[in-house]
Amino acid sequence: MAKPAGSIQLIAWLSRVNWKHGIKTTIAACLCLVLGRVFRLSQGYWACVSAIVVLQSTVRDTWTISLDRIVGTAIGAVIGWGAGNVWHGSPLVYALAILMCMVLPQLMQLKNAGRMAGVTASIIMLIPSHLPYWKTAAERFFEVSFGVLVALAVSRTLWRESSAP
């Protein structure tokens, strides 16, 4: 008995999916969710988001993006903390902080880390919080780094090179 044309198309369509990468990413994100709850991270969703962002099909690519993410987050956390203490809503202070976030990683030859630095500084400076800027910066760095470390562990453990479906 022949398969209906629709079934064949569905199977062909699904065969193009990189299931290994999807499963690895899902496992890393879910591990971050569960461990974030176990360790009572205040905003553990940043770990989940970070794991999803950095996990790539190969360990090498995951490592490269992870380095940019951690360094960018560290730079953004420090700049956001410092600028947050003096900015009082000033667009000029914000602009200078973002410029520093974009330039410093380039000087370190980590051109992709600038975006993460800018995002981190923006989160620290623009999202209202009752916490002091230093605490927000430290928590953001810790939660992002936690997600990156989980992603690296999953990447090194499961299907190390999963670029093919």
C-alpha positions as CSV (number, residue, x, y, z in Angstrom):
1,M,0.0,0.0,0.0
2,A,1.4,3.4,-1.0
3,K,1.7,6.3,1.4
4,P,-0.4,9.3,0.6
5,A,1.4,12.2,-1.0
6,G,0.8,14.4,2.1
7,S,2.5,11.9,4.4
8,I,5.5,11.8,2.1
9,Q,5.7,15.6,2.1
10,L,5.4,15.8,5.8
11,I,8.2,13.2,6.3
12,A,10.4,15.1,3.8
13,W,9.7,18.4,5.6
14,L,10.4,16.9,9.0
15,S,13.6,15.3,7.8
16,R,15.1,18.8,7.2
17,V,15.0,19.6,10.9
18,N,18.1,19.4,13.0
19,W,16.5,17.4,15.8
20,K,19.7,16.9,17.7
21,H,20.3,20.6,18.0
22,G,16.6,21.2,18.9
23,I,16.8,18.6,21.6
24,K,20.1,19.8,23.0
25,T,18.8,23.4,23.2
26,T,15.5,22.2,24.9
27,I,17.5,20.2,27.5
28,A,19.8,23.1,28.3
29,A,16.9,25.6,28.6
30,C,14.9,23.2,30.8
31,L,17.9,22.4,33.0
32,C,18.3,26.2,33.5
33,L,14.6,26.5,34.5
34,V,14.8,23.6,37.0
35,L,18.2,24.5,38.5
36,G,17.1,28.2,38.6
37,R,14.2,27.2,40.8
38,V,16.4,24.9,42.9
39,F,18.9,27.7,43.5
40,R,16.1,30.3,43.8
41,L,17.5,32.6,41.2
42,S,15.5,35.9,41.3
43,Q,15.3,36.1,37.6
44,G,16.3,32.7,36.4
45,Y,14.7,33.2,33.1
46,W,17.9,35.0,32.0
47,A,19.7,31.7,32.4
48,C,17.2,30.0,30.1
49,V,17.4,32.8,27.5
50,S,21.2,32.7,27.6
51,A,21.3,28.9,27.1
52,I,19.1,29.2,24.1
53,V,21.1,32.1,22.6
54,V,24.5,30.5,23.0
55,L,23.9,26.8,22.2
56,Q,24.9,26.1,18.7
57,S,25.2,22.9,16.6
58,T,28.9,22.5,17.4
59,V,30.9,22.8,20.6
60,R,33.3,25.2,18.9
61,D,30.6,27.6,17.9
62,T,28.9,27.3,21.3
63,W,32.2,28.2,22.9
64,T,32.8,31.2,20.7
65,I,29.3,32.7,21.3
66,S,29.5,31.9,25.0
67,L,32.8,33.8,25.4
68,D,31.2,36.8,23.7
69,R,28.1,36.5,25.9
70,I,30.0,36.3,29.2
71,V,32.5,39.0,28.4
72,G,29.8,41.3,27.0
73,T,27.5,40.7,30.0
74,A,30.4,41.5,32.3
75,I,31.3,44.7,30.5
76,G,27.6,45.7,30.3
77,A,27.1,44.9,34.0
78,V,30.0,47.1,35.1
79,I,29.1,49.9,32.8
80,G,25.4,49.7,33.7
81,W,26.2,49.7,37.4
82,G,28.5,52.7,37.1
83,A,26.3,54.7,34.8
84,G,23.2,53.7,36.6
85,N,24.5,55.4,39.7
86,V,24.9,58.8,38.0
87,W,22.4,58.8,35.1
88,H,19.1,59.8,36.8
89,G,17.3,59.4,33.4
90,S,19.8,61.4,31.4
91,P,19.9,60.4,27.7
92,L,23.4,61.6,27.4
93,V,24.7,59.4,30.2
94,Y,22.8,56.5,28.7
95,A,24.3,57.2,25.2
96,L,27.8,57.3,26.7
97,A,27.3,54.1,28.5
98,I,26.1,52.3,25.3
99,L,29.0,53.8,23.3
100,M,31.4,52.4,25.9
101,C,29.7,49.0,25.7
102,M,30.1,49.0,21.9
103,V,33.7,50.2,21.9
104,L,35.4,48.3,24.8
105,P,34.7,44.8,23.4
106,Q,36.0,45.9,19.9
107,L,39.2,47.0,21.6
108,M,39.4,43.5,23.1
109,Q,38.8,42.0,19.6
110,L,35.4,40.6,20.7
111,K,33.3,42.5,18.2
112,N,30.1,40.5,19.0
113,A,30.3,41.1,22.7
114,G,29.3,44.7,22.3
115,R,25.7,43.9,21.6
116,M,25.5,41.8,24.8
117,A,27.2,44.6,26.8
118,G,24.7,47.1,25.4
119,V,21.8,44.9,26.2
120,T,23.0,44.2,29.7
121,A,23.7,47.9,30.5
122,S,20.2,48.8,29.1
123,I,18.5,46.2,31.3
124,I,20.3,47.4,34.4
125,M,19.7,51.1,33.6
126,L,16.2,51.1,32.1
127,I,14.2,48.4,33.8
128,P,12.8,49.8,37.0
129,S,13.9,48.0,40.1
130,H,14.0,48.6,43.8
131,L,17.4,47.0,44.0
132,P,20.6,48.9,44.0
133,Y,22.4,49.0,40.6
134,W,25.3,46.9,41.8
135,K,22.9,44.1,42.9
136,T,21.0,44.1,39.6
137,A,24.3,44.0,37.7
138,A,25.7,41.1,39.8
139,E,22.5,39.1,39.5
140,R,22.3,39.6,35.7
141,F,25.9,38.5,35.3
142,F,25.4,35.5,37.5
143,E,22.2,34.4,35.8
144,V,23.5,34.8,32.3
145,S,26.8,33.1,33.2
146,F,24.8,30.2,34.7
147,G,22.9,29.7,31.5
148,V,26.0,29.8,29.4
149,L,27.7,27.2,31.6
150,V,24.7,24.9,31.4
151,A,24.7,25.3,27.6
152,L,28.4,24.5,27.4
153,A,28.0,21.4,29.6
154,V,25.1,20.2,27.4
155,S,27.0,21.0,24.3
156,R,30.1,19.0,25.4
157,T,28.0,16.1,26.6
158,L,25.3,15.5,24.0
159,W,25.9,15.1,20.3
160,R,29.0,17.2,20.3
161,E,28.8,17.9,16.6
162,S,25.1,17.9,15.7
163,S,25.1,20.0,12.5
164,A,23.2,17.2,10.6
165,P,19.7,16.1,11.3
